[in-house]
């Protein structure tokens, strides 16, 4: 089983890859007599690197590819794997790269947005504004927001996107505040699905621009499932969609006991992917990782609950 990750990528990507690799290895430590060999391959965080890693893994006899992490890398690996009839369980959050033997084990933003918009609408929060990152995640989140709002009879009054960097967030935050400020705001909820780093800048900007968080509900995604945000006073009473945290808490304590650090929230997916690979390896060769096996409608038990792969 090949594990394709951006191990040598700079910055946060490389750190996340290391954590995913450790979680994958922990799954083997904890599995009873795993009959698989896990072979890490470095994608370097690029499409070309992912293609080369997949080709090398298949040449070495990989029956299953786990990873890569980024959408462009998954898109590059897909054709190589399909030509060899090797399935891929990737970690991208972009559902556009799934299909034809490429499955996604990830926290999909469209699911998060759909859940939180539906919940907010059920509580009377039907006038929405949104602040989204100017990247692929933000594009997916906007599409999900508009679709979910239409289905739930909610209105999207404003959507603003911000490039990376604190200095680029002021104007988008001001524009969203125009529909959400004052004692009688037109928007009674703001969708802010980005993680702790972005929120540390966006929340003070919204407050400075006159948004009253007692009148306007803040709505988030699974990226809010972070200990630093649970201590943020402004977010008291805010709502976000995420898996039941109990399974991850247990996993996190075992991870910390093994590696001496708290795991990133995302890494449970690597643990689940390798646990699944080890469980299915008990089947005869040629039957282990077939589409019929992987798309079992009963699904599989993971750290964060039941997960299922669709066609």
C-alpha positions as CSV (number, residue, x, y, z in Angstrom):
1,X,0.0,0.0,0.0
2,X,1.5,3.3,-1.1
3,X,1.1,6.5,1.0
4,X,1.5,9.6,-1.2
5,X,2.1,12.8,0.8
6,X,3.9,16.1,0.3
7,X,6.7,15.2,2.7
8,X,9.3,17.6,1.5
9,X,6.9,20.5,0.7
10,X,7.8,23.7,2.6
11,X,5.8,25.3,5.4
12,X,2.6,23.9,6.7
13,X,2.1,21.4,4.0
14,X,5.2,19.5,5.0
15,X,4.2,19.6,8.7
16,X,0.8,18.3,7.9
17,X,2.3,15.5,5.7
18,X,4.5,14.4,8.6
19,X,1.5,14.3,11.0
20,X,-0.6,12.3,8.4
21,X,2.3,9.9,8.0
22,X,2.6,9.4,11.8
23,X,-1.1,8.7,12.1
24,X,-0.9,6.2,9.2
25,X,2.0,4.4,11.0
26,X,0.0,4.5,14.2
27,X,-2.8,2.6,12.5
28,X,-0.4,-0.2,11.7
29,X,1.0,-0.2,15.3
30,X,-2.5,-0.7,16.7
31,X,-3.9,-3.1,14.1
32,X,-3.8,-6.8,15.1
33,X,-1.2,-8.5,12.7
34,X,-1.5,-6.1,9.7
35,X,-0.7,-8.0,6.5
36,X,0.4,-4.9,4.5
37,X,3.6,-3.0,3.8
38,X,3.0,0.7,3.9
39,X,5.4,2.5,1.5
40,X,5.6,6.3,1.9
41,X,6.2,8.3,-1.3
42,X,7.0,12.0,-1.5
43,X,4.8,14.0,-3.9
44,X,6.8,17.2,-3.1
45,X,3.4,19.0,-3.1
46,X,3.3,19.2,-6.9
47,X,1.3,17.5,-9.7
48,X,4.5,16.3,-11.3
49,X,5.9,14.9,-8.1
50,X,2.6,13.1,-7.4
51,X,2.6,11.5,-10.9
52,X,6.2,10.3,-10.4
53,X,5.3,9.0,-6.9
54,X,2.3,7.1,-8.2
55,X,4.3,5.6,-11.1
56,X,7.0,4.4,-8.7
57,X,4.5,2.9,-6.3
58,X,2.7,1.0,-9.0
59,X,6.0,-0.2,-10.5
60,X,6.8,-1.6,-7.0
61,X,3.5,-3.5,-6.8
62,X,1.2,-1.2,-4.9
63,X,-2.4,-2.6,-4.8
64,X,-3.8,0.6,-3.3
65,X,-2.7,4.2,-3.2
66,X,-3.6,6.3,-0.1
67,X,-3.3,10.1,-0.7
68,X,-2.3,12.5,-2.1
69,X,-3.4,15.5,-0.1
70,X,-3.9,18.3,-2.7
71,X,-6.5,18.4,-5.4
72,X,-4.0,19.1,-8.2
73,X,-1.9,16.1,-7.1
74,X,-5.0,13.8,-6.9
75,X,-6.0,14.9,-10.4
76,X,-2.5,14.0,-11.6
77,X,-2.5,10.6,-9.9
78,X,-5.9,9.5,-11.1
79,X,-5.1,8.7,-14.7
80,X,-1.9,6.8,-13.7
81,X,-3.7,4.7,-11.2
82,X,-6.7,4.0,-13.5
83,X,-4.4,2.8,-16.2
84,X,-3.0,0.2,-13.7
85,X,-6.4,-0.6,-12.2
86,X,-5.2,0.6,-8.8
87,X,-7.7,2.4,-6.6
88,X,-6.9,5.7,-4.9
89,X,-8.1,6.8,-1.5
90,X,-7.2,10.5,-1.4
91,X,-7.4,13.3,1.2
92,X,-8.5,16.3,-1.0
93,X,-11.5,18.3,0.0
94,X,-12.3,19.1,-3.7
95,X,-15.0,16.6,-4.8
96,X,-14.3,17.5,-8.4
97,X,-11.3,15.2,-8.4
98,X,-13.2,12.1,-7.2
99,X,-14.6,9.4,-9.5
100,X,-13.6,6.4,-11.6
101,X,-11.6,4.6,-8.9
102,X,-10.5,7.8,-7.0
103,X,-12.3,8.1,-3.7
104,X,-12.1,10.9,-1.1
105,X,-11.6,10.3,2.6
106,X,-11.8,13.9,3.9
107,X,-14.0,16.5,5.5
108,X,-15.8,18.0,2.5
109,X,-16.5,21.7,2.8
110,X,-19.8,21.4,0.8
111,X,-21.1,19.0,3.5
112,X,-20.0,21.4,6.3
113,X,-21.7,24.4,4.7
114,X,-24.9,22.5,3.8
115,X,-25.2,21.3,7.4
116,X,-24.6,24.7,9.1
117,X,-26.8,26.6,6.7
118,X,-29.6,24.1,7.2
119,X,-29.3,24.3,11.0
120,X,-29.1,28.1,10.9
121,X,-32.2,28.4,8.7
122,X,-34.1,26.1,11.1
123,X,-33.3,28.6,13.8
124,X,-34.6,31.6,11.8
125,X,-31.2,32.7,10.5
126,X,-32.1,33.1,6.8
127,X,-30.3,36.3,5.8
128,X,-26.7,35.4,5.3
129,X,-23.4,37.1,4.4
130,X,-20.1,35.3,4.0
131,X,-16.3,35.9,4.2
132,X,-14.4,33.2,2.3
133,X,-10.8,32.7,1.4
134,X,-9.8,33.4,-2.2
135,X,-8.7,29.9,-3.1
136,X,-10.2,26.5,-4.2
137,X,-11.7,26.0,-0.8
138,X,-13.5,29.3,-0.9
139,X,-14.8,28.6,-4.4
140,X,-16.3,25.2,-3.2
141,X,-17.7,26.9,0.0
142,X,-19.4,29.6,-2.0
143,X,-21.0,27.2,-4.4
144,X,-22.2,25.1,-1.5
145,X,-23.5,28.2,0.3
146,X,-25.6,29.4,-2.6
147,X,-27.0,25.9,-3.3
148,X,-27.8,25.3,0.4
149,X,-29.4,28.7,0.8
150,X,-31.6,28.1,-2.2
151,X,-32.7,24.8,-0.8
152,X,-33.4,26.2,2.7
153,X,-35.2,29.4,1.4
154,X,-32.4,31.6,2.8
155,X,-30.9,34.7,1.2
156,X,-27.2,35.4,0.5
157,X,-26.9,39.1,0.8
158,X,-23.1,39.4,0.4
159,X,-20.1,37.2,-0.4
160,X,-16.6,38.7,-0.1
161,X,-13.3,36.8,-0.6
162,X,-10.0,37.7,0.8
163,X,-6.5,36.7,-0.5
164,X,-4.0,35.3,2.0
165,X,-2.3,37.7,4.3
166,X,-3.7,39.9,7.1
167,X,-3.3,43.1,5.1
168,X,-5.7,41.8,2.5
169,X,-8.6,41.1,4.8
170,X,-9.7,44.7,5.8
171,X,-11.7,45.6,2.8
172,X,-13.6,42.3,2.4
173,X,-14.5,42.5,6.1
174,X,-15.7,46.1,5.8
175,X,-17.9,45.2,2.8
176,X,-19.5,42.3,4.7
177,X,-20.0,44.5,7.7
178,X,-22.1,46.9,5.7
179,X,-25.0,44.3,5.6
180,X,-24.4,43.0,9.1
181,X,-23.7,46.0,11.4
182,X,-25.9,48.1,13.6
183,X,-28.9,47.4,15.8
184,X,-31.0,46.1,13.0
185,X,-28.6,44.3,10.6
186,X,-29.9,43.1,7.2
187,X,-27.9,39.9,7.5
188,X,-28.5,38.0,10.8
189,X,-25.7,35.5,10.2
190,X,-22.2,35.5,8.8
191,X,-20.5,32.3,7.3
192,X,-16.8,32.2,8.2
193,X,-15.6,28.7,7.4
194,X,-11.9,29.4,7.5
195,X,-9.6,28.2,10.3
196,X,-8.1,29.8,13.4
197,X,-5.4,31.8,11.7
198,X,-7.8,33.7,9.4
199,X,-10.4,34.2,12.2
200,X,-7.8,35.8,14.5
201,X,-7.8,38.7,12.0
202,X,-11.4,38.6,10.6
203,X,-13.2,38.7,13.9
204,X,-11.6,41.9,15.3
205,X,-12.1,43.6,11.9
206,X,-15.8,42.7,11.9
207,X,-16.2,44.1,15.4
208,X,-14.3,47.3,14.5
209,X,-16.7,47.8,11.6
210,X,-19.8,47.7,13.8
211,X,-21.0,44.1,13.7
212,X,-22.8,43.2,17.0
213,X,-22.1,39.5,17.6
214,X,-25.1,39.4,20.0
215,X,-27.4,40.1,17.0
216,X,-25.5,38.4,14.2
217,X,-24.8,34.7,14.5
218,X,-21.4,33.4,13.4
219,X,-21.4,30.2,11.4
220,X,-18.4,28.0,10.8
221,X,-17.1,24.7,9.5
222,X,-15.1,21.8,10.8
223,X,-12.0,23.9,10.7
224,X,-13.3,25.5,13.9
225,X,-12.8,22.2,15.7
226,X,-9.7,23.6,17.3
227,X,-8.8,24.1,20.9
228,X,-7.6,27.7,20.4
229,X,-11.0,28.8,19.1
230,X,-12.9,27.2,22.0
231,X,-11.2,29.9,24.2
232,X,-12.2,32.8,21.9
233,X,-14.8,34.9,23.8
234,X,-16.3,36.4,20.6
235,X,-17.3,32.8,19.4
236,X,-19.3,32.0,22.5
237,X,-22.7,30.9,21.2
238,X,-21.5,30.6,17.6
239,X,-22.4,27.5,15.6
240,X,-20.2,25.2,13.4
241,X,-20.6,21.8,11.8
242,X,-18.1,19.0,12.6
243,X,-18.1,15.3,13.5
244,X,-18.9,14.2,17.0
245,X,-15.6,15.1,18.9
246,X,-15.6,12.1,21.2
247,X,-13.9,9.7,18.8
248,X,-11.2,12.2,18.0
249,X,-10.5,12.9,21.6
250,X,-9.7,9.3,22.3
251,X,-7.6,9.1,19.2
252,X,-5.7,12.3,20.1
253,X,-4.8,11.0,23.5
254,X,-3.3,7.8,22.0
255,X,-1.5,9.9,19.3
256,X,0.0,12.1,22.0
257,X,1.1,9.1,24.0
258,X,2.9,7.8,20.9
259,X,4.5,10.9,19.5
260,X,4.5,13.4,22.4
261,X,2.4,16.1,20.6
262,X,-1.2,16.8,20.0
263,X,-2.3,15.8,16.5
264,X,-3.7,18.1,13.8
265,X,-7.4,17.6,13.4
266,X,-7.1,16.3,9.9
267,X,-4.8,13.4,10.6
268,X,-7.5,11.0,11.7
269,X,-8.3,10.4,8.0
270,X,-4.9,8.9,7.4
271,X,-5.4,6.6,10.4
272,X,-8.8,5.5,9.0
273,X,-7.4,4.9,5.5
274,X,-4.6,2.6,6.7
275,X,-6.9,0.8,9.1
276,X,-9.3,0.1,6.2
277,X,-6.4,-1.0,4.0
278,X,-5.2,-3.4,6.7
279,X,-8.7,-4.8,7.3
280,X,-9.4,-5.4,3.6
281,X,-6.0,-7.0,3.1
282,X,-7.4,-10.1,4.8
283,X,-9.4,-10.7,1.6
284,X,-7.8,-12.7,-1.3
285,X,-5.6,-10.8,-3.7
286,X,-7.8,-9.4,-6.5
287,X,-10.8,-9.0,-4.1
288,X,-9.3,-6.7,-1.5
289,X,-9.7,-3.3,-3.0
290,X,-12.4,-3.7,-5.7
291,X,-15.0,-1.1,-6.3
292,X,-17.6,-3.5,-4.8
293,X,-15.6,-3.8,-1.7
294,X,-14.8,-0.1,-1.3
295,X,-18.3,1.1,-2.0
296,X,-19.9,-1.3,0.5
297,X,-23.1,0.6,1.4
298,X,-22.7,-0.5,5.0
299,X,-19.6,1.7,5.2
300,X,-16.7,1.5,7.5
301,X,-16.1,2.5,11.1
302,X,-13.6,5.3,11.6
303,X,-12.3,7.6,14.3
304,X,-15.0,10.2,13.5
305,X,-17.8,7.7,12.9
306,X,-19.1,5.8,9.9
307,X,-17.7,6.8,6.5
308,X,-18.8,5.5,3.1
309,X,-17.4,5.8,-0.4
310,X,-19.9,6.3,-3.2
311,X,-19.4,5.4,-6.9
